[in-house]
């Protein structure tokens, strides 16, 4: 099993510690008011081990994951990014000369696509290959959204389907792990795995949280949908629960999970790690449909109402038999990702 080893893992423990210590820290990004001004510093950091075999794509994935924590706070514009790179000592000089520039280019190109730039960072020699970054934004109060205002009757919208890590794993097995590929080769073709990979690596931008007055959000990554929903529920001002009833999953991933079995069946419990996952957004019920419609119009990608906000004890709960929706409905449609 590929483990998504991000700094959020440490961040989750830090948030849990401070929450238990009544410090009210439980956000995807830190929010630091700038003394003597109307601005706040919004900042986040992430890092990974390599998850895909394409260094350029890995650079883009990393940059997208760093930025997603800002987007989860409703931040539209990133002021600056730093890149953090640990170059494995096991790479030969020739391998370093090929891999490192590609990783850096992928990170830089995605930053440019997102309307920001990379100015600074740190590169070190390391026993393992690691890549990460820091994203920073300087915002006025109305330019970010504190993720703590959920109300009973709100709905939960997910902006990207689940199963991304499983799709990445299947692609890796196809290329280099025959004993694992053999376990799933009877239920999915090489062409289907290549399409799965493309679907998993496509990214979407969610910039509509302000327009539709979102009550909060989080990005869905290493702790899965339920894990991140639970962390988001724990910081709400009002005593509510998040009741999750739908699991949108990338088409063909379900077949792979069923064929392979444990540990990947945790996807059905909402606990599978996601790589470059979407946002889980809390919206008023009357705004959710319009939010989803505009995402489709702007980005050409769907989004789903996956649950609702009910009275409770600040927890996320997955119902016993959630509705599993395969995305897209016609996975064999030629030339179409979604």
N, C-alpha and C positions, 0 to 999 in steps of 0.2 A: 504493500500500500504506500502510495506517495503521500507524505505528510506535508501539509502546507505550513511551513515553519516561519510564521510572520511575527513581527514585533507586537501585533495585536494580542498574541498569546500572553506575553508579559503584561501588555496593557490591560487585558481582561483581569488578570490577577491583581494588578495595581488598582483598577477601578473597584474591584470587589473589596479589597482591603480598605480603601478610603470610604467606600459606601458604608461598610461595617463600622467605620470610625466616625460616621456622621459628617464626612467632608463634602458630600454631594458631588463627587467626581464620577461620572459614568458616561462620558461623551465619546463620540468617534474622534473628535479633535478637541484640543484644549482651547479655552477661550480666556484670554488675558486682557482686561481693560488697560488701555494705554493711559497712564496717569496724566491728568490735566488736559485731556482731549475727549472728543466724542467717538473715538475709534477703539476697536479691540483687535488684538492679534489672534488670529485663528491659525492653529498649527497642528500638523499631524506627521507621523512617520510610520513607515512599513519596511520590512525586508523579507526576502525569500531565499530558499535554495532554488536552483533551476527546476522548472516543472515541465518544460517542453524542450525538444531537441533543436529548435531553431533559435540561436542567440538573439537575432534581431527581434523576433516575436516575443522572446522572454523579456527583452528590454521594454517593449510596448506594454506587456502585461503588468510589469512592475510599476511603470509610471501610472497606468490606469488605476491600479489598486491604491497607490498613494493618493491620487486625486479623489478617489471615491469617498474617502473620509471627509474631505472638504464638502463635496457635493451633498453628503448626508446631512450636513449642517445648513444646507440651503445656500452655500457659498457658490456663486457663479464664476467669479474671476479669481484665479490664483495669481498672487503677486510675484512669487518666485519659487523655484524648486532647487533643491540640492540633490545630488546623486551620490549614493553610497555603494561602493563596489569592493568586494573582497575577492581577489583573484587567487584561485586555487594554486597552491604550490605543486600540485600533481600535474598541472598542464605543462607541456613542453613549451619552449620559447616560440616555436612555430604555431602551436595551438593558441597561445596567448595572443600572438599577433593577428590571428584571424578572429577569435571569439570576442575579445574585449572590445575592439572597435565596433563590431556588430551589435553587441549589447548596448553600448553607449549610444549608437545611432538610433536604435529602436526607442530607447528612453527619450532621447532628444526629439525625435520626430513626433512621438505621441504628445509630448509637452507642447510642441509647436501647434499641433492639431487642436489642442485644448485651449490655445490662446495664451500660453504662458511660455517661460523660458527657463533654462537650467543655468544658474550662475553660482558655481561653487559645489563643494562636496568633498569627498574623501575616498582615496583608493589605497588599499593595503594588500599585502600578501597574506594569505589565509590558508589554513588546512583544507577548507571547503570553499566552493564557489558560492558566493552570496551576492545578491543585488537588492538594493532598496533605495529609499530616498526620503526627503522631507519636503512637504508642501506648506507654504505660508501665504496667508492673505491678510490684508489690512482692511477692516470692514467697519462701516457705521452700524449702529444697532439694527437698522431696518434691512441690512444686507445679509444677515444670517438668521437662522431659525433655531432656537433652543428646542431640543427634541423631547419636550416634557409636558405637552399640553393636550394629550389624548383625552377625549370625552366619550362617555357611553353613547353608542349610536354611530361613532366613526367607523370607517372601514379601512382595511389594510390592503395596499396595492403593491404588488411586486413587479418591478420593471424589467426583469430578465428571468428566463426559466431556470430551473434547477438541473443538476446533473453535469455541470461543467467539468468538475474534477474527474468524474467517471469518463467523460468523453476524452479528456486529455490522457488519462491512463490508458484507455483502449488504443489510442494512437501510438503511444509509446510501446505498448505490447506488440502492436503490428510491426513496428520497426525493429525491435531488439529483444523482446522477451517471449520467445516462442512457446514456452510451457504455459504461460498465462494466456497468450493469444489462442492457443488450442482449446482452452476452456470456453471461449466465446465464438470461435470461428464458425460454428454450425448455426448460429442464430443471427449473425451480422456479417456482411461482406466487407471486403477491403474498401470498396467504393463508398459504402455507407459510413465506415469509420472515418474516411477522409472528409465526408460531408459533415459528420458529427464534429470533427475538429474545427472546421471552418465556422460552424454555428457557435461553438464554444468560444472561439477567439474573437468573434465579432463583438463590438462594444457599442453601448448606446449612451447618450448624454441626457441627463434628467435636469432640466433647467426651469421647470414649471412650478416648483414648489411654492414660490412667492405668489404667482398669479392665482393659484387655487388655494392659497392660505392653508398650507399643510400645517398640521399640529406636531410634526416631528418626523424623523426618518433615521434609518441606519443602513449601512451597506451590509450585504449578506456575503460573508467570506468563510473564514476557517471554522467557525462554530456552527455553520449551517443555518437554515432559516429559523428553526426553533430556538437555537442557542442565541442568536443575535436578537430575535424578537423578545426573548426572555430578559436579556440585558436592557433592551429599550423599555420594556414594561416596568422594570425595577426602578426606573428614575422618573416615572410619571408623577405629577403633582397630585392627581386624583387617584383614589383606590380603584383601579380598573384591571381587567385581564384582557389579554389578546387571545381570541379564540380563532385558531387557524383551521380551515375546513377544506382547503384546496391546495394541491401540489402540482403546479405546472412543471413538466419535465421535458427536456429536449428529446425529440422523437428518436427512437431506437435505443436510448439509454436504458429504458425499462427492460428491454429484452436482454441487454448485456448484464444488468444487475441480477435478473432472475437466473440467468445461466451461470454466472460466477458465484453468486451467493454471498455469504458473510465475508468480509465486514461491510460490503457495499450496500447491503440491504438497509443500512441506517439512513439511506436516502428516503425511505418510506416513513421514517420517524422524524424527518425534517432536520436530521443531525449530520448529514454528509457535508464535508468541507466543500466550499465553492471557490473557484479561482476566477478573479475578475467578475464577481457576481454583481447582481443588480442592487437597486435600492428597495427597501421596504418602507413605504411612505404611509403616514397616517393622514387621512383626509376626511373631511365632512362627507357624509353619504351623498349629498346632492352634488358635490364637486367631483366625485371619483370618476363618473362616466365621462365627463368633459376632459378631465386630466388624461384618461386613457386614450380618448379619441385624438387629442392633440399630439400625444406621444407618437401614435401611429402615423399621423399626418406629417409630423416633423422628421421622424427618424426611420419610418418604415418598419418599425418593430412593435410587436404587441406588448401589452401589460395586462395584469390580471388582478381582480379582486380576490384575495386569498383568505380573508377573514374579517372579523369585526371586533369592535371594542365593547366589552360588557363590564358590568360591575364585578369587582374581584379584589385580589390581594397583590396586585402588581406582578403578575406572572403571565407567561405565555403558555397556552395549552393547545395541543394538537388533538382534534377529535379522533375517536377510535378508528373510523373508516373514512379518511379524507378522500375527496374526489381527486383522482389522478388524471390530469389532462396532458396528452402528448402534444408537443409543439415542434413543428407545425402539424396541422391535422393531416396534411398530405405530404409526408416526408420525402416522397420520391419525385416531387415536382421539379422538373429539370430547370437548373439555373436559379432556383429560388432558395434563399437561406430560410426565410420565415413564411 
